């Protein structure tokens, strides 16, 4: 096994031979793409959904813990309801993440900290998944930031303790604080907490910490911070936990092997996190480490990667699993890449692959879907276009028909319509349970009439089951540069029947 610690710092090439000038120019390009996407692309459905969380502050929410919603509520209150007010959250967390990458660089190789910093930042930016999910205001931009912070402080403390027992307690407690924030962001943060616990229990030079109170107090701090999520779930029959553990999958999902889902998860993960990162990631697992900052960081990254990836890979054997659910694994691995003499051709390939994918993604969602240029249709990308026109179309119909309420047949489109109209009283009528089941003013709108926006992804059958009668009263087609993107239909429903749900106590 290769040894990656006891090398002469002057002999290490932490940037794979890339010049600082080259890395700076490519990073400027990625930053420009990020700003273009942030402040010109209309919100995706999930982003608008999380914006609504910020308009309805709660201890926690059906889909995830509450921190991301609280943050979006704050940015909306400060900057107003706009693209800037929405996406400034991910810009700020990206700045925070970059700051922690600088701190990592100073610890990994102080003599070459500028080069190490540029290299780590570029490797992260060139990973298509990390570029996109640090730009969108899904929960991942926040998770990346707080996870980087937590791992940095834990690695400082554990590395110093393993080396010569000089760990500083403020590093331990800051690590616990940021781990608690990670837990308030996404449930997958549990893998980081488990990784730290396993490392302390298993590493012979860390076990002395078990005889001191501070490691237990730090753990209690992280756990106590999860009180809002736990209280919310207790009051709602553990609905969020049940959704992720079982309800979001098909019924009896563990009884039937799904090879398509498994191979899709593996292949998309390899492709969109960066196929050229596979060899150095494998080497990080095969290399031996010393008992210091780099060694402890690599061990935490390894443990998180093994637990997270194996968990989601297991789920993918039976049910469709999204590749970015395991993004926590790879951001932690990436910060340790400078400990290797990464081959230049792999670094260059990763960078240009990331440049091409990020450019195409930004073009696809801000200019026109690429499939349309080739005579096809990308209706998923089409969902981000044309919302100002859709909002005007719905507003005119509302003025004409005077319904009791407005709705859409997906929680994503209901959220996008809410953001476009800057309203919080629009509901979603669909099969999947969501936070809308809690927000819906059931007693006020039961028996009323509704205008319902239906797109090509919507659940028409569910809509039909909720109304005594339905009549299509309008159509709207979104076009971009003359290319038809997506068709919407507007229905008038009468005598609305809210569905039964355990999320709301009658």
N, C-alpha and C positions, 0 to 999 in steps of 0.2 A: 504494500500500500504506500502511496506517495505521502511524503511529509510536507505540510504546507506552512509550518510555523517557523522552524529554525533555519531561516534563510537570511543571508545578508540583505538588508533592505535595499541596498544599492543594486542588487542583482535581480530584484523583483520588477517585473514590468506590469504594473497594475492596470494599465490602460490598453493592454494587448498591442502596444506599439503605435497607438493612435495619437496624433498630435493634439495638443490643447486647442490650437486654432480650429482644426477640423471639428472637434467635439463641440466647441462653442457655436460654430455656425449651424451645425445640425440641430443643436438644442434651441437655437433661435427660431429655426424653421418649425420645430415641434411646438414651441410656445405660441408662434403665430397661428398654427392650425388649431391649437387648443382655444385660443381667444376667439378665432373665427367661429368655431363650433359652439362655444359657450354663448356668444352674444348674437348669433344669427339663426341658429337652428331652433325651431319651435320645440316646446317640450314634448318628449315622448309621453306615452300614456302613464307610465309608472311615475315619471317625474311630476306630472301634474297631480297625480294621486297623493304623492308625498307632500306636495304644496298644500293640498287640502288638509293633511294632517296638521300642518302648521297653523291653519285657520281654525282648527278644532283641537286645541291642546288637551292632551289626556295623559294619564300616568304611563300608558303604553297603548299599543294598537294591535289589531288583529293579526297583521302580517309580520311585524317585527317589533322590537322594543322601541322606546320613544325618543331617543336622543336626536335622531335625524329630523324628526318632525319638529322638535323644539327648536333646533337650529334654523330650519326653514321658516318657522314662525317668527324668529328673531330677525332674520334678514329681510323678510317681507315687511315687518313693522318698521325697520330702519330705512330700507331702500325703496319700499313700495312694491306693488304688484306689477312686475315687469320681468322680462328676460334677465335684466341685470340683477334685480332683486332676488330672482330664483337662483341663477347660476353663480352669483358672487360667492355663494357658500362653497362650491367646489374649487373656485379660484383661491379662496383663502386657505382651504385645507391643502391644496397643492403647494402653496407657498410654505405652509407649515411642514409638509412632508419633505420639501427640498431642504429646509433648515435642518431637519433631523438627519438627512443624508449627509450634510456638511459635518455634523457632529460625528457620525459614523466614520467619515473619511479621516477626521482628526485623530480618532482612536485607532483605526486600522493601520495607517501608515503616516504618522505625523510629518515625516520628512517630505512626503509627496502628496500632501493632503489635497491640494488644488486639483492635481491630475486624478487622484482617486475619486474625488467628489464629482468631477465632470464625467468620469467613466461610469460610476454607479448611476448617476442621474440620467445619462444617455441610455444605458441598458434598460432602465425602468421605462423611460419615455418611448423606447422603440418596441416594447412589448405591446402588441395591439390591444390586448384586454386591459392592461394597466393604463394605457393611454386613454382609452374610451371611458373606463369606469372611474378614472380620477377626474374626468371632465363632466360626466352626467351627474345629476344630483340624485342618483340612487344612493343606497346606504354605503356603497363600497368606497366612495371618495373619503368619507369620514372614517370608515374602518381602516383604510390604508394609513391615514394620518395617525390615529390613536394607537394602532398596532405597531407602527414604526417607533413611536415614542415609548410605548411600553417595553418593547424588546430592547431598545437602546438602554433604558434605565436598569432593567433587569440584568442585561449583559454587563453593564458597568459594575453593578454590585456583585454579581456572581463571579465574574472574571477576576475581580480584585480579591474576593474571598478565596477563590480556588488558588490564586497565585501566591498570596502572602497574608491572607486574612485581614486585608485593609479596606474591605468594602465599606462604603459610606452609606449610612442609614437613609439619607435623603434620597439616594438612588433607589433603594428598595421601596420606599413609600411612594415615590413618584411613579415607579413601575406599577405598583398596585393601583394607584389612582387611575392611570391611563388604561390599565387592564379593565378596571371597573367601567370606564367610559366605553371601551370596546364591547363589553358585555351589554351595555345599554344601546349599542348600535346594531349588532347582529348576533344571533345565537352562536354562530361559528367561532366567536371569540373564546368559547369554552376550550377549544383545542390549545390555545396559547396558555391558558391557566393550567391545563393538564400538563403541558410540556414543561412549564417551570416547576410544577410539583414533582413530576417524575425525575427531572434532572437533579433536584435537591435530594430526593430520596435515593437515587441510584449512584450519584457521583461520590466517590470516597472522600474527595476533598471539600465536599459541600455538606456532608451529613452532620457536621458539628453545628450547623445552623438549626437543626432540629432540637437542640438542647437550649436554644435561646428563644425568648418570647416574640421577637420581632417578626420572624417569618410567619407566625400564626396571626399576629395582629395585622400584618399586611394582607394575608389571605382573607381575614375577616372584613377588612376595609373593602376589598374588591367584591366580596359576596354581599355585604350590606348594601352596596350601591345598586344591587339588582332588585331592591325592595319595590320600586315602582312597577317593574315588570311582574313580579310575583304577586303583588296585591291585585293588579289588573286581572291576572289569570285566575286567581282565587275567586274573584267576584264574578267571573264569567266562565266558570266550570272548566278552566284551563283550556280555553278555546284556541289560543294561539299555539300552545304546545301541541295540542291534538291535531291542529291543522298541519303543522310541519312533520309530525311523526307519522301521521296516517291519512288525514282527510284530503290533503292536496293530491294524493296518489289515487289510482283507480282502486275500486273496492277489491279486497282480497289480493292486493298488489304483491304481496310476498309469496304468493302461491304459483306465480307464472313467470318464467324466465323471459326476459325481453332482450334478445341479442342486439337488435337495432339500436336500442337506447344505450347499451353498454358501449358498442363500437363508436356511436356518435359522440358520447362523452369523451372517450379516450382520444379519438382523432381530432375533435374540435379543441380539446385542451392542448394537445401538442401543437396544433397549428396556430391557435390564437394567443397562447402565452409566448410563443416563439420557438419554432422547431430547432433553431440553431443554438438554443440554450440547453438542449438536452445533454450534450456531451459534458459541458462544465458542471451541470447539476449532478450528473452521475459521478463526476470526479469529487465533488464536494461530499458525497456520501461515502466514497471509497477512501478518502484521505484521512490520515490520522491527525489529531489536533493536540495542541498544548493546553495547559490550564490557564487561560488568560481571556481577554476580551473576545478575540477572534474565535477561540475554541468554544467558549460558552455560547456565542452567537450562532455558530454553526450547529451546535447541538440543539438549541431551541428551534432553529429553522428546520433541522432534520425531523425532530419529533412532531412539530406542527404539520409538516408536509406529509409524513407517514400517516398520522391520524386523520387529517382532513381528507387527503386524496383517497385513502383506502375506504373511508366512510362513504364518500360520495360515489366512489367506484362501485361499492357494494349496492348502494341504492339504485345506481344506473343499471344493474343487472336485472332489475324488476320494473323500474319506472323511469320515465323521462327525467333527466337531470341536467341542469344547466351548468356549463363548464365554469363559469365565473364564480360559482358558489365556493370554489376552493382558491380564490385569488389571494387569500391571506397567506397561503403556503408560499407562493412564488415571490411575493414582494419581500418576504423575509430571507429567502434564498438569494435573491438578487443582490442584496446589500453586502453579501459576503463574497461576491465574485472576485473582487480585487485580491483576495488571498491566494488566488490562482494565477498562473501565467497563462491566461486564456489565449488560445490561438487567434492570430489576427484575422484569418479568413472567416472564422466563426463570428467574431465581433462585427466585422464589416458586413457579413451576410445578414446578421440580426438587425443591424442598423438600417440597411437598405430595404429589407423586408418590412420593417416597421414604418419606414418613410412611405413606401408604396401603399401599404394597407391603410395607414392613417389618412393619407391624401385621398384615396378612393372613398373611404368612409365619410370624410368631411364633404366631398363632392356629392356623394349619394344622398346625404341628408340636408344639405344646405343649398344645392343648386338644382339638381334633378336626379331622380333615381337612375342609376346607370343602366339597369335592365331596360328602361324605356327607350334609351338611345339605340338599343339593339332589337327593337321591335317586340320586347316582352314587357311584363308588368311586375313591379315589386310593390305589392300592396302593403307590405309591412312598412317599408320606407315611406309609402304614400300617406301613412297615417299622421305624419308630422307636418304635412303641407296644408295650406288653405284654411286655417282655423279662423282667421278674421272674417273671411267670406262665409264660412259655415255659421259663425256666431250671428252675423247679420241676417242670414237666411232663417235661422231659428227665431231670432228676435222679431222679425216681420210676421212669421207664422203665429208667434205667441200673441202679438198685438191683434191679429185677426181672429184667433179662436178662443182666446182668453181661458186657457186651461187652468186647472187647479195647481199643476206642477209640471216641471220639465224633467225628462229622463233620457237615458241612453241605454243600449243593450249590452254594454261592456263597462266595467269599472274604469278602464283606461279612457274610453271615449267620453264617458260622463265627466271624468276629471279634466280632460282637455277642453271640453265645452265649458266647464266651470271656470277654468283659467282664462279662456278667451273672452268669456262674458263677465269675468271678475265677480262671480257669484258663488255662494256656498250652499244653495238650496236645491241644486240639481241632484237627482238620485240615479242609481244604477239598477237595472232590472236584468239579472242574468242568473245562470245556474250556480256559478262559483260564489261562495260566501265571501264577504269582504267587509271592510270598515263601513261601507255604505249601509249595511244592515243595521248598524248601530246609530248612524247619523239620521237615518230616515225618520221623518215625523209621521209615524205610522197612523196615529189616531187622527191627525189633521187631514191626511190625503186619502185615507181609506174611503172608497166609494166615489172618489173624485175623477175628473178627466185629466188626461195627460197628453202632452206632445212628446213622442219618443223618437230619438234619433237612432237609426239603425244603419250600421255599415256592413261591409262584406264579411266581417268576422263575427258579427253579432248573433245572438241566440233568439231567433224569431219564435221558435216553439215556446220558449219560456215566457216571452212577452205575450203570446196568445193566451197562455194559461192564467195570466194575471188580470185580464180585462174581459168584460162581458162582450165587448165588440171592438173591432179595430178597423180603421179606414186609413188608407194611404192618402196623404194630403199634399205631398210634395217630394221632389227629388232634387239633389244637388250633386254635381260632378266637379271634383277638384281637378284643375289642370295646371300644368307648369310648362311654360314655353310651348304651349299647344299640345303637350302630351297629356292624355287622360291618365290620372293617377288612381282615383278612388271615387266610388259612387256612394252617396248617402241617400237614405230614404227617411221621410218623416211621417210618422203615423199618429193618428188621433185615437186614443183609447178611452173607453168609458167604464165607469164602475170598477175602479182599481181595487184589487184584493192583495194586500201585503202578504208575503209568505210567512209561514211560521218559522221562528228562529229561536234558538236558545241563547243567542247573543244579547237579546233584550228581554228583561224581566217584565212581564205584563203587569 
